[in-house]
């Protein structure tokens, strides 16, 4: 195990432990035992809706650069990417999607990066809105400002042809593939109608996810503060920060802090974060693993 992996695992364990230490275990166990399992089952209906939107989004990106795949193929590869995202920091393993499509990686990888960047932009916008409206906490304000600065710095690098060419030259990619990689980035950047469609699909995705979250909260406790559902974009966003494995620990810690700001217990914040992770990420990731096994047979 290399030093970087050890740091990620240590950070995951540390933050997860910090979140657990804030819990009242008898309260959490009682809440889970008395959860409304009918509402939890209803929330599962949102999984195919959410992933259908993700399929439409990535398929639109692929078609914009001349790649045609069936919706099922895109769905299958998306779930495979979710599995690899489960076991990597910041879900960076999702880039593995490119290796399950029979096309040039210098074309498919930029579509995956664009897909991720648009998602993160929407998440930042929704998170800032949620923090300003519902979570009056100086630390969260600083985190939001920091993430905005980092995001636009990444965008600057991503759209800077010279910088991208320099970074690609440090890898084993040949010159033609590097040029194709950069060209693909800017083909998508210049498709304004496409970008508007992608932003709209991302917003729809998180609106459906928000409805699902509100149902999950009611399943956990009927009298929960309804504003607590607006923590969703914040915990999904921090789950993309590559300092823990699949965002575990960091996401739960932030969820606990935000719920306590609203006067709710740490137990419901922790349980909510775990349930969202299981439904949106873990279950689809397991299905992706099944597709991987079938692919190797």
C-alpha positions in Angstrom: 0.0 0.0 0.0 1.5 3.4 -1.0 1.6 6.4 1.3 -1.2 8.3 -0.6 -3.6 5.4 -0.2 -2.7 5.1 3.5 -3.5 8.8 4.0 -6.9 8.4 2.3 -7.8 5.4 4.5 -6.6 7.2 7.6 -8.7 10.3 6.7 -11.7 8.1 6.1 -11.4 6.3 9.5 -10.7 9.6 11.3 -13.6 11.5 9.9 -16.0 8.6 10.2 -14.9 8.2 13.9 -15.5 11.9 14.6 -19.0 11.6 13.2 -19.7 8.4 15.2 -18.4 10.0 18.5 -21.1 12.7 18.1 -23.9 10.0 18.0 -26.3 8.9 20.6 -26.4 5.2 19.6 -29.6 4.2 21.5 -31.4 7.1 19.8 -30.1 6.1 16.4 -31.0 2.4 16.8 -34.5 3.4 18.1 -35.0 5.7 15.1 -33.9 3.1 12.6 -36.0 0.4 14.2 -39.1 2.7 14.0 -38.4 4.0 10.5 -41.2 4.0 8.0 -40.1 1.2 5.6 -42.9 2.0 3.2 -41.5 5.5 2.6 -37.9 4.0 2.3 -39.2 1.6 -0.3 -41.0 4.5 -2.2 -37.6 6.4 -2.2 -36.1 3.5 -4.1 -38.4 4.3 -7.1 -36.2 7.4 -7.6 -33.1 5.3 -8.5 -34.2 4.5 -12.1 -35.4 8.1 -12.6 -32.0 9.5 -11.4 -30.0 7.2 -13.5 -32.2 7.7 -16.6 -31.3 11.4 -16.3 -27.6 10.6 -15.9 -27.8 8.4 -19.0 -29.5 11.2 -21.0 -26.8 13.6 -19.9 -23.8 11.5 -20.7 -25.3 10.2 -23.9 -25.8 13.8 -25.1 -22.1 14.5 -24.5 -21.1 11.3 -26.3 -23.3 12.2 -29.3 -21.9 15.7 -29.4 -18.5 14.3 -30.3 -19.9 11.7 -32.8 -20.2 8.6 -30.6 -23.4 6.6 -30.8 -24.3 4.1 -28.1 -27.5 2.5 -27.0 -29.0 3.9 -23.7 -28.5 0.5 -22.1 -24.8 0.5 -22.9 -24.4 3.9 -21.4 -26.5 2.8 -18.4 -24.3 -0.3 -17.9 -21.0 1.6 -18.2 -22.3 4.4 -15.8 -23.0 1.7 -13.1 -19.6 0.2 -13.7 -18.1 3.6 -13.1 -20.2 4.0 -10.0 -18.5 0.8 -8.6 -15.0 2.1 -9.3 -16.1 5.4 -7.8 -17.0 3.6 -4.6 -13.5 2.4 -4.0 -11.6 5.6 -5.0 -11.1 9.1 -3.4 -13.6 11.7 -4.7 -15.1 9.0 -6.9 -12.2 9.6 -9.3 -12.5 5.9 -10.4 -15.5 6.9 -12.5 -13.1 7.8 -15.3 -12.8 4.0 -15.8 -16.0 4.3 -17.8 -13.9 5.3 -20.8 -12.3 1.9 -20.8 -15.6 0.1 -21.2 -16.5 2.0 -24.3 -14.9 0.8 -27.6 -13.8 4.3 -28.7 -10.8 6.5 -28.4 -10.0 7.4 -24.8 -8.9 10.8 -25.9 -12.5 11.4 -27.0 -14.5 9.6 -24.2 -12.5 10.8 -21.2 -13.2 14.5 -21.9 -16.9 13.7 -22.0 -16.6 12.1 -18.5 -14.8 15.2 -17.2 -17.4 17.6 -18.6 -20.1 15.4 -17.1 -18.4 15.7 -13.7 -17.6 19.4 -13.9 -21.2 20.3 -14.8 -22.5 18.3 -11.9 -20.1 19.9 -9.5 -21.0 23.4 -10.8 -24.7 22.7 -10.1 -23.8 21.2 -6.7 -21.8 24.3 -5.7 -24.6 26.6 -6.8 -27.2 24.6 -4.9 -24.9 24.2 -1.8 -24.2 28.0 -1.6 -28.0 28.7 -1.9 -28.7 26.2 0.9 -25.9 27.5 3.1 -27.1 31.2 2.7 -30.8 30.3 3.3 -30.7 27.6 6.0 -27.3 27.0 7.5 -26.0 30.1 9.3 -22.4 28.9 10.0 -19.2 30.8 9.4 -17.2 27.6 8.8 -19.6 26.5 6.0 -19.3 30.0 4.4 -15.6 29.6 4.3 -15.8 26.1 2.9 -18.2 27.3 0.2 -15.9 30.1 -0.8 -12.9 27.8 -0.9 -14.7 25.3 -3.1 -15.8 28.0 -5.5 -12.2 29.2 -5.9 -10.9 25.7 -6.4 -13.6 24.9 -8.9 -12.9 27.9 -11.1 -9.2 27.2 -10.8 -9.8 23.7 -12.2 -12.0 25.1 -15.0 -9.3 27.5 -15.9 -6.7 24.7 -16.2 -9.2 22.4 -18.0 -9.9 25.1 -20.7 -6.3 26.2 -21.0 -4.9 24.4 -24.1 -1.3 24.9 -23.2 -1.6 23.7 -19.6 -3.6 20.6 -20.6 -1.1 19.8 -23.4 1.7 20.2 -20.8 0.0 17.8 -18.3 -0.8 15.3 -21.1 2.9 15.4 -22.2 3.8 14.1 -18.7 1.8 10.9 -19.4 2.3 8.2 -22.0 -0.3 9.7 -24.4 1.0 10.4 -27.9 0.8 13.8 -29.6 -2.1 13.0 -31.9 -4.2 11.7 -28.9 -3.3 14.8 -26.9 -4.5 17.1 -29.7 -7.7 15.1 -30.0 -8.2 15.2 -26.2 -7.9 19.0 -26.3 -10.0 19.4 -29.4 -12.8 17.3 -27.8 -12.8 19.5 -24.7 -13.3 22.6 -26.8 -15.9 21.1 -29.2 -18.1 20.6 -26.2 -17.2 24.0 -24.7 -18.5 25.7 -27.9 -21.8 23.8 -27.9 -23.8 26.3 -26.0 -27.2 24.6 -26.5 -25.7 21.3 -25.4 -24.3 22.9 -22.2 -27.6 24.5 -21.4 -29.3 21.1 -21.9 -26.7 19.4 -19.6 -27.1 22.1 -16.9 -30.9 21.6 -17.1 -30.6 17.8 -16.8 -28.3 18.2 -13.8 -30.7 20.5 -12.0 -33.6 18.1 -12.7 -31.4 15.3 -11.3 -30.9 17.1 -8.0 -34.5 18.2 -7.8 -35.6 14.6 -8.0 -32.9 13.7 -5.5 -34.1 16.4 -3.2 -37.7 15.0 -3.3 -36.2 11.5 -2.5 -34.3 13.0 0.4 -37.4 14.6 1.9 -39.1 11.2 1.7 -36.2 9.6 3.4 -36.2 12.2 6.2 -39.9 11.6 6.8 -39.2 7.9 6.9 -36.6 8.4 9.6 -38.7 10.8 11.7 -42.1 12.4 10.8 -41.5 15.6 12.7 -38.0 16.4 11.3 -37.2 20.0 10.2 -38.1 20.0 6.4 -35.2 22.4 5.7 -32.9 19.5 6.6 -33.5 18.1 3.1 -31.6 21.0 1.7 -28.4 19.6 3.1 -28.4 17.1 0.2 -26.3 19.1 -2.3 -23.8 19.9 0.5 -23.1 16.3 1.5 -23.0 15.2 -2.2 -20.6 18.0 -3.0 -18.2 17.2 -0.1 -18.4 13.5 -1.0 -16.6 14.5 -4.2 -13.6 16.0 -2.4 -10.8 13.5 -2.8 -9.5 13.2 0.8 -11.5 10.0 1.8 -12.6 6.8 0.1 -15.8 7.6 -1.8 -16.4 10.6 0.5 -17.1 8.3 3.5 -16.5 10.0 6.9 -16.3 13.5 5.4 -19.9 13.3 4.1 -21.2 12.0 7.4 -19.3 14.5 9.5 -20.6 17.4 7.5 -24.2 16.0 7.6 -24.0 15.7 11.4 -22.7 19.3 11.7 -25.5 20.7 9.4 -28.3 18.8 11.2 -27.1 20.2 14.5 -27.1 23.7 13.1 -30.9 23.2 12.5 -31.4 21.9 16.0 -31.7 18.3 14.9 -29.9 15.3 16.5 -26.6 13.9 15.2 -28.3 10.5 14.9 -30.7 11.6 12.2 -27.9 13.5 10.3 -25.7 10.5 10.3 -28.5 8.1 9.3 -29.7 10.4 6.6 -26.2 10.6 5.0 -25.7 6.9 5.1 -29.2 6.2 3.6 -28.6 8.7 0.8 -25.2 7.0 0.1 -26.7 3.5 0.1 -29.5 4.4 -2.3 -27.8 6.8 -4.7 -24.3 5.3 -4.8 -23.8 2.0 -3.1 -26.7 -0.1 -4.5 -26.1 1.2 -8.1 -22.4 0.5 -7.6 -23.1 -3.1 -6.6 -25.1 -3.5 -9.8 -22.2 -2.1 -11.7 -19.9 -4.8 -10.1 -22.3 -7.5 -11.4 -21.9 -6.0 -14.9 -18.1 -6.1 -14.4 -18.3 -9.8 -13.5 -20.4 -10.5 -16.6 -18.0 -8.6 -18.7 -15.1 -10.8 -17.6 -16.9 -14.0 -18.3 
